[in-house]
């Protein structure tokens, strides 16, 4: 379709259109504005649709990028999102409702602070996990106790953030780490 195939449009008030005939009027609005004539150009494209809140596009981590490799999981065992797991990576990971956090808990628990309620660490040199309260207004609890500094996590520990209870499940630790040369064989296949 060429530019000449489109109608030209001009917006005028009724007083400006006194010389025009009713047959030229192709549309009108309640404020007295009338559209008539030809359009100069094609209609503007529709604006891009915004992403829905909570939508994330996730990539698959490569094994040479250990920061994004799975080090463990937090499994929601009570509260909104029950039965869902979130991945814990290497280094510090902020936890909160907003998409700016590395670990997003946006399942409807508004008592979780949007940005940086808590944070979890996998330290690959020490091969340990720690959790700490960050900017959360509600205390972060480990096994029922409020924490005021970083606490070492063990398999199965329960972490309460807001009204959400999470069970900690490590993957990396004393017996495995992605940074070990033994983690993959010479062909790149995982050892059994």
Secondary structure, 3 states (H helix, E strand, C coil): CCHHHCCCCEEECCCCCCCCCHHHEEEECCCCCEEECCCCCCCCCCCCCCCCCCCCCCCCCCCCCHHHCCCEEEEEEECCCCCCEEEECCEEEEEECCCCCCEECCCCCCCCCCCCCEEEEEECCCCEEEEEECCCCCCCEECCEECCCCEEECCCCEEEECCEEEEEEECCECCECCCCHHHECCCCCECC
